[in-house]
Amino acid sequence: MTATWDKIPPDDIIAKTADAIRQRGIDVIVVNSGKEAFERIKKMIPNDAEISNGSSTTLKEIGFVECLKEGKHKWKNLHETVLKEHDPQKQADLRRKMVTAEYFLGSINAIAETGELVACDATGSRVSAYPFAARRLILVAGCQKIVPTL
């Protein structure tokens, strides 16, 4: 069976899932579009804040990654700092600092209606920041990632 990830669940399932996540102590903001999500992110992160992000199709789709690449923001982009460094040892040190950014953005792979969030990646560029490292974690995910259980 091949799963498709383009089906939007009914509003009551989205609300139920958001409540289950909140019961785990995680703030949830539900918006109606990628554009609205990106606008919300811009309001959440103050100018001059240190930011970093893990690889994320979701962040690409909402325009966040393009904004960073084009420099159309007033944040301190730690990812950009890493890419500018050519010394491998200094770059490794900067990568460790990236996961402890004041704001770290990423996404998740699945959301269970029971409130569990599933996150994994090949290199650890995202999930290493999620549980403890980042001061403030912003996860952006489409509701098409909602599944009944873990």
N, C-alpha and C positions, 0 to 999 in steps of 0.2 A: 504494500500500500504506500503510495506516495502522498505525502501531505502537501497541501497548498497553503500558502501563507498570505493569501489575499482576501480572506473572508473576515468581515467585520462582525464581531459578536453583537447581540442585541444590547441596548442600553442598560437593561437590568443586570446582565452578566458583567458588563464593564463596572457598574456601580458596586456590585457584590465583590468583585475582585479588588477594586480600589479599597473598599472597607476592610477586606481581609489583610491587605498589605499594611494599612494604617494600624491595624491591631498588632502588628509586629513592630510598631514604633517607627515606621517609615512614612514621611510625608508624601502625599500623592497629589499631583495636580493633573486634572484631566482637561485636555484641550481638544478642539475639533479639527485641527489640521497641523501639518508640519510647519507651515508659516507661523501659525499661532504659537507653536512650541518654541520656535526660534525667537520670536518676539519676547516670550516669557523668559527665556534664558538670558537675553540681553538685559532685561530688567533685574534679574536675580544677581548678576555678577557686576560689582561696582567697577568703575574705571580704575586702572592701575592694579587690579587684582592679579595675582599669579594664577595662570590657568594652564592646564594640560589636558590632554585627551588621549584615549586609546583609539585604536582603529575601530570604526563603526560605520556601517552602511547607513544606519539611521541618521547619524550626524551629517553624513554626506547629503542624504536626500533632503534634509530640511534646510540646507545651505550653510550650516555652521562651518564645515571644513573649508568651503570656498571663501568664506569671510576671513578665516584665519590666514589662508594662503595669500589672499589679496591685501592683507593688512588693514582691512576695513573695521578696525576695532580699537579700543583704548586699553586693552589688557596686556599683561606681560606674558607672552606666549612661550612657555618653557620648551615646548616641542621645537619651535623655531630655533631656539638657542642651541639645542642639541644638534640640529641639522647643520648649523653654521660652524660647529666645532669639528676640526679635522684630526685632532690628537685622539687616538682610540681610548686611552686611559681617562682623559678629561671627559670624553663623550660618555663613557661608562658611568663616571661619577654624576654627570648631569642627568643621565637616564634614571639613576636612583633618586635624584632630587625631583624628577618629573612626577613620580607617583605620590610625592608628599606635597604637591601643589596645594595652594589655598583652595582652589576649585578644580576638581577633576571631573571631566565629562566622559560619558561612555554610554553603552547600551547593554542590553541583556539578550539572551537567546530565547528565553521563554518565561512566561508568567503563568503560574497556576492559579486557578480560581480560589484556591485555599490560601493564597498569599505568599507562596514561595517564589523566589526569583532565581532563575538559572543563568549563570554566567560562566563561560569558559572561553579560552582562546589558546592558540598554539604557542605563543611566546611568553605569556604572562604580562603583556604590555597593558592590559586592562585590569584583569582581576587582582593583580597584586595591590592595586590602589583601592579597590572597593571596600574590603572589610575594615582596614585600620589606618592606612597610610594617608590618604587625602583628608584634609581638614573638612572640606565640604564636597560631597559627592552628588553629582547631578546625573541621573540615569534617564535617558530618553528612549522610549519604546513605543512602537505602534501597538494598538489593541489587537491586531491580527496575531500577535504572539501569545494571546491568552489561550490556555488549554485547561481542560477540566481539573486535572490533578498533576502532581509532580510525577 
